[in-house]
Amino acid sequence: MTPPVRIFLAVAAVALVVVGVWYIATRGRESTDDAQVDAHVTPIAARVGGRVVDVAVADNQEVAAGAVLVAIDPRDYEIALERASAELADAEASAAAARATVPVTSATTSSAMVTAHGAVDHAAAAIDEADRAVEAAEARLAAARSRRREVEASATLAALDLERLSPLLAKDEIPRQRYETATAAADAARAALDSAASQVREAEAGVKVAESRRVQVRVAGAQAEAAVRAAATGPQQVAAMEARYKAAEAHARQMKAAVAQAERHLQFATITAPVAGVVSRRSVEKGQLVQPGQPLLTIIPLDRVWVRANFKETQLAEMQPGQRVRITVDAYGGRVFDGRVESLAAATGSRFSLLPPDNATGNFVKVVQRVPVRITLDEQQDPAQLLRPGMSVRATVYTR
């Protein structure tokens, strides 16, 4: 065997050994260097407007959950809370008064109904009595007038008798005693006529009094009937009072909500950290006038970081959640962290881009797509919180 042949065979043997070693070393694993550290980014924005009176944190400062970050001037919100509390007290008092009025109105209308019906019955009896009184007075007047006519006839007769006897007395044709008797009879007749006339006037006055009394009683009866009609509206009055009470209660609830909202606005004037982490991108300064919704800073919790690795779609055949992952960090000279596959994305990264590719028309070039895979670190892998979002890493998933 010639030397060149021996050299060729030796090189081929070495190549086969290298390929075999590489195959054994890479068998059952998938790697990618298209991977970065990721974390939750919590933007902090103002929920109320106002002038900033204090900024308690700086960029890259660690803060605990609940720590005060920014303070907005609370005086306007304290005044609003006092005003809302006063309006709530007034609304509750009005509701209490309306609530107390409902049973009083109900009792009053029921009593008024009973009283009005009693007044109507009494007025009806009084009207009947007044009618009878008028009839009796008219009967007495008729009797007095009849008596007066009778007495007038007697007085006229007595006067005629006296007139006839006067010439006879002058001629001494009748005794004086007879003349005097006729004179006395005429005087008695005139006195009886005066008495009868007085009785007629008295009877007429009695009729007027009885008629006046009847008018008064009928007026009282009409008033009693009007009271009955008014009392009949009692249920509507009670319903109106109940509606007024419900409206007052609704207004009280509205004022209670206004107080709660004012309290929340006052609380929002002090901005606290919702999570523990590191402050980043602080853009607020003391004395600055901020508006609701304006971004102030960002908090990144470094105790809950993960790796987002973009694997080729051809690498996912045997990849599944729970598989062991080795993470090599470029920033720390290839320091290794251990983790696990948590989940595979529901779509490729291109589907989440601003302008997803559309290959429905025209010619296209087939490109291997990448699928984001979320990898979580094992416990106590980064106690010093060295990993920062955005760092480049190399992720190797052990599929076997």
C-alpha positions in Angstrom: 0.0 0.0 0.0 1.4 3.3 -1.1 1.9 6.2 1.4 -0.7 8.4 -0.2 -3.3 5.7 0.2 -2.4 5.2 3.8 -2.7 8.9 4.5 -6.1 9.1 2.8 -7.4 6.1 4.9 -6.1 7.7 8.1 -7.8 11.0 7.4 -11.0 9.2 6.5 -10.9 7.2 9.7 -10.3 10.4 11.8 -13.3 12.0 10.0 -15.5 9.1 10.7 -14.5 9.2 14.4 -15.2 13.0 14.6 -18.6 12.6 12.9 -19.5 9.7 15.2 -18.5 11.7 18.3 -20.4 14.7 17.1 -23.5 12.6 16.4 -23.4 11.0 19.8 -22.8 14.3 21.5 -25.7 16.1 19.7 -28.1 13.2 19.6 -31.3 13.9 21.5 -31.0 17.7 21.9 -32.0 20.9 20.0 -30.2 24.2 20.3 -30.7 27.8 19.2 -28.8 31.0 19.9 -31.9 33.0 18.9 -33.0 33.3 22.6 -33.2 36.2 25.0 -34.0 36.7 28.7 -37.5 38.0 29.2 -39.5 39.3 32.2 -42.7 41.1 33.1 -42.5 44.8 32.5 -44.9 46.7 34.7 -45.6 50.2 33.5 -46.6 52.7 36.2 -48.9 55.5 35.1 -50.8 58.3 36.9 -54.4 57.5 37.6 -55.2 61.0 38.7 -53.9 64.4 37.6 -52.0 67.0 39.6 -48.6 68.4 40.5 -46.0 65.9 41.7 -44.8 66.8 45.2 -42.4 64.0 45.7 -40.5 61.3 43.7 -39.2 58.7 46.1 -37.2 56.4 43.6 -34.5 56.7 41.0 -33.6 54.7 38.0 -32.3 51.2 38.6 -33.4 51.3 42.2 -34.8 48.2 43.8 -38.2 48.7 45.4 -40.4 46.4 47.5 -44.1 45.8 46.7 -46.2 48.6 48.3 -43.3 51.1 48.4 -44.2 54.7 47.7 -43.0 55.8 44.3 -44.5 59.1 43.5 -46.7 61.5 45.5 -49.2 63.9 43.8 -50.6 66.9 45.6 -53.6 65.5 47.5 -55.3 68.8 48.6 -57.8 69.0 45.8 -58.8 65.4 46.4 -59.1 65.9 50.1 -61.5 68.9 49.5 -63.5 66.8 47.0 -63.8 64.0 49.6 -65.0 66.4 52.2 -67.6 67.9 49.8 -68.8 64.4 48.8 -69.0 63.4 52.5 -71.1 66.4 53.3 -73.4 65.7 50.3 -73.7 62.1 51.5 -74.7 63.2 55.0 -77.4 65.5 53.5 -78.7 62.8 51.2 -78.9 60.3 54.0 -80.8 62.8 56.2 -83.2 63.5 53.4 -83.7 59.7 52.9 -84.3 59.2 56.6 -86.9 62.0 56.7 -88.6 60.6 53.6 -88.6 57.1 55.2 -90.3 58.5 58.4 -92.9 60.4 56.3 -94.2 57.4 54.5 -96.0 55.7 57.6 -97.1 59.1 58.9 -98.7 59.9 55.5 -100.4 56.5 55.4 -101.8 56.9 59.0 -102.9 60.4 58.3 -104.7 59.6 55.1 -106.5 56.6 56.7 -107.6 58.8 59.7 -108.6 61.6 57.3 -110.7 59.1 55.3 -112.5 58.0 58.5 -113.0 61.5 59.7 -114.3 62.7 56.3 -116.8 59.9 56.1 -118.0 60.7 59.6 -118.3 64.4 58.7 -120.3 63.5 55.6 -122.7 61.4 57.7 -123.0 64.2 60.3 -123.6 66.8 57.6 -126.3 64.7 56.0 -128.1 64.4 59.3 -127.6 68.1 59.9 -129.0 68.9 56.4 -132.1 66.8 57.1 -132.6 68.5 60.5 -132.1 71.9 58.9 -134.7 71.1 56.2 -137.1 70.1 58.9 -136.4 73.3 60.8 -137.0 75.4 57.7 -140.3 73.5 57.1 -141.4 74.1 60.7 -140.4 77.8 60.5 -142.4 78.2 57.3 -145.4 76.4 58.9 -145.2 78.8 61.9 -145.0 81.7 59.5 -148.0 80.5 57.6 -150.0 80.1 60.9 -148.9 83.6 62.0 -150.0 85.1 58.8 -153.4 83.3 59.0 -153.8 84.5 62.5 -153.0 88.0 61.5 -155.6 87.9 58.7 -158.1 86.7 61.2 -157.3 89.4 63.7 -157.3 92.0 60.9 -160.9 90.9 60.1 -161.9 91.1 63.7 -160.3 94.6 64.1 -162.0 95.8 60.9 -165.4 94.6 62.2 -164.8 96.2 65.6 -163.9 99.5 64.0 -167.0 99.4 61.8 -169.2 98.7 64.9 -167.6 101.6 66.7 -168.1 103.8 63.7 -171.8 102.9 63.5 -172.4 103.4 67.2 -170.8 106.8 67.4 -173.8 108.7 65.7 -176.2 106.7 67.7 -174.5 107.7 70.9 -174.5 111.3 69.9 -178.4 111.1 69.5 -178.6 109.2 72.8 -180.2 106.3 70.9 -177.9 103.7 72.6 -176.6 103.5 76.1 -173.0 104.8 76.7 -172.1 101.4 78.1 -172.7 99.8 74.8 -170.5 102.4 73.1 -167.8 101.9 75.6 -168.0 98.2 75.2 -167.6 98.6 71.4 -164.7 101.0 72.0 -162.9 98.5 74.3 -163.6 95.7 71.7 -162.0 97.9 69.0 -159.0 98.6 71.1 -158.6 94.9 72.0 -158.9 94.1 68.3 -156.1 96.6 67.4 -153.9 95.2 70.1 -154.5 91.7 68.9 -153.7 92.9 65.4 -150.4 94.4 66.6 -149.6 91.1 68.4 -150.4 89.1 65.3 -148.2 91.3 63.2 -145.4 90.9 65.7 -145.8 87.1 65.5 -145.7 87.3 61.7 -142.4 89.2 61.8 -141.0 86.8 64.4 -142.0 83.8 62.2 -140.4 85.5 59.1 -137.2 86.0 61.1 -137.3 82.4 62.2 -137.6 81.3 58.5 -134.6 83.4 57.6 -132.6 81.9 60.5 -133.6 78.4 59.5 -132.8 79.0 55.8 -129.4 80.5 56.8 -128.7 77.5 59.0 -129.6 75.2 56.2 -127.2 77.0 53.8 -124.4 76.7 56.4 -125.1 73.0 56.9 -125.2 72.4 53.2 -121.9 74.2 52.8 -120.4 72.1 55.6 -121.8 69.0 53.7 -120.1 70.1 50.5 -116.9 70.6 52.4 -117.2 67.1 54.0 -117.7 65.6 50.5 -114.7 67.5 49.2 -112.7 66.1 52.2 -113.9 62.6 51.3 -112.7 63.1 47.7 -109.4 64.5 49.0 -109.0 61.5 51.4 -109.7 59.2 48.6 -106.4 60.3 47.0 -104.6 58.9 50.1 -103.1 55.9 48.3 -101.8 58.1 45.6 -100.3 60.4 48.3 -98.7 57.4 50.0 -97.4 56.1 46.6 -95.9 59.6 45.9 -94.2 59.6 49.3 -92.8 56.1 48.7 -91.5 57.2 45.3 -89.9 60.3 47.0 -88.3 58.1 49.6 -86.9 55.7 46.9 -85.6 58.7 45.0 -83.9 60.0 48.2 -82.4 56.6 48.9 -81.1 56.4 45.3 -79.6 59.8 45.7 -78.0 58.7 49.0 -76.5 55.7 47.2 -75.2 57.9 44.4 -73.6 60.2 47.0 -72.1 57.1 48.7 -70.6 56.1 45.4 -69.2 59.6 45.0 -67.6 59.4 48.4 -66.0 56.0 47.5 -64.8 57.5 44.2 -63.3 60.6 46.0 -61.6 58.2 48.5 -60.1 56.2 45.6 -58.9 59.4 43.9 -57.2 60.5 47.2 -55.6 57.1 47.4 -54.4 57.3 43.8 -52.6 60.5 44.6 -50.0 58.3 46.3 -48.6 55.9 43.7 -47.1 52.7 45.2 -45.3 49.8 43.6 -47.7 46.9 42.7 -44.8 44.4 42.6 -41.2 44.2 43.9 -38.5 44.9 41.3 -36.1 47.4 39.8 -37.2 50.9 38.6 -36.5 51.6 35.0 -37.3 54.4 32.5 -38.3 57.0 35.2 -39.7 60.0 33.3 -41.3 61.9 36.2 -39.8 64.8 38.2 -40.8 66.7 41.3 -43.0 69.7 40.4 -44.1 68.2 37.1 -47.8 68.5 36.2 -49.1 65.0 35.2 -52.3 63.9 33.6 -54.3 60.7 34.2 -52.8 57.8 32.2 -49.4 59.5 31.8 -46.5 57.0 32.0 -44.2 57.8 34.9 -41.8 54.8 35.2 -41.5 51.1 34.8 -40.9 48.3 37.3 -39.2 45.0 36.2 -39.5 42.1 38.7 -36.1 40.3 38.3 -37.2 37.4 40.6 -39.5 36.1 37.9 -37.5 36.1 34.6 -37.7 33.4 31.9 -36.1 32.7 28.5 -37.9 33.1 25.2 -36.1 30.9 22.7 -37.1 30.9 19.0 -36.6 27.4 17.6 -37.0 26.4 14.0 -40.2 24.6 13.2 -38.1 21.6 12.1 -36.7 21.4 15.7 -40.1 20.9 17.4 -40.8 17.3 16.4 -39.8 15.8 19.8 -40.0 19.0 22.0 -42.6 19.2 24.7 -43.2 20.9 28.1 -41.2 19.6 31.0 -38.0 18.8 29.1 -34.7 19.8 30.6 -33.0 22.9 29.2 -29.4 24.1 29.5 -29.1 27.9 29.2 -25.7 29.5 28.4 -25.5 33.3 29.0 -23.2 35.3 26.8 -22.9 38.2 29.2 -21.2 36.1 31.9 -18.7 34.2 29.8 -20.9 31.3 29.0 -22.2 30.7 32.5 -24.8 27.9 32.5 -28.3 28.0 34.1 -30.7 25.0 34.2 -34.4 25.2 33.3 -37.4 23.5 31.9 -39.6 23.9 28.8 -42.8 25.6 30.1 -44.8 25.9 26.9 -44.7 26.3 23.1 -46.3 29.3 21.4 -49.6 28.8 19.6 -48.2 30.4 16.4 -45.0 31.3 14.8 -43.3 34.6 15.5 -44.1 36.0 12.1 -47.8 35.8 12.8 -47.3 38.3 15.6 -45.4 40.8 13.6 -46.8 44.2 12.7 -47.2 43.1 9.0 -47.7 39.3 8.9 -46.5 37.8 5.5 -49.3 37.0 3.1 -48.4 34.3 0.6 -51.9 33.8 -0.8 -50.9 35.4 -4.1 -47.8 35.7 -6.3 -44.6 33.8 -6.0 -43.0 33.1 -2.7 -39.8 31.5 -1.2 -40.3 29.0 1.5 -38.6 30.1 4.7 -38.2 28.0 7.8 -40.4 29.6 10.5 -39.4 30.0 14.1 -41.7 29.2 17.1 -41.2 31.0 20.4 -40.7 28.5 23.3 -40.9 29.7 26.9 -38.3 28.3 29.2 -38.4 28.8 33.0 -35.4 28.6 35.3 -35.1 26.0 38.0 -35.4 27.3 41.6 -32.3 29.0 43.1 -30.7 29.3 39.6 -30.3 33.0 39.9 -30.5 34.1 43.5 -28.3 37.2 42.8 -30.7 38.2 40.0 -28.0 38.5 37.5 -30.2 37.9 34.4 -31.6 41.0 32.8 -34.4 41.1 30.2 -33.0 41.3 26.7 -29.7 39.4 27.4 -28.7 37.0 24.7 -28.4 33.3 25.6 -28.1 30.0 24.0 -30.8 27.4 24.8 -30.3 23.7 24.5 -33.3 21.4 25.0 -32.7 17.8 25.8 -35.5 16.0 24.0 -34.3 12.5 25.3 
